[in-house]
Amino acid sequence: MTDEAADPRVEVAAEPAEPAGPVALGVVRTPTGHAGVDAHLARLADADHLAADGHVEVYEDVHQGLREALTALDAPPVPGPYENRS
């Protein structure tokens, strides 16, 4: 049996390695053509610069915005000023 500390071929780090910082995933976001939806999807890029524990806030914000955009599609149209005739 050999002692690894005495073996010159074994490299020992002098200092512990620092944790890696946030790295962008490089996910391509294709525009949908709907300005509101595209704005929410663009907000996902904010998560690229945050640590993992900061992603939740961004994802929840985007999710809420997308839900509101979908809900607005189901809303009945609001009558214009001259469409309320009896």
Sequence and secondary structure as in RCSB ss.txt:
>XXXX:A:sequence
MTDEAADPRVEVAAEPAEPAGPVALGVVRTPTGHAGVDAHLARLADADHLAADGHVEVYEDVHQGLREALTALDA
PPVPGPYENRS
>XXXX:A:secstr
   GGG TTS   SS                 S HHHHHHHHHGGGGGGS HHHHHHHHHHHHHHHHHHHHHHHS
     TTS   
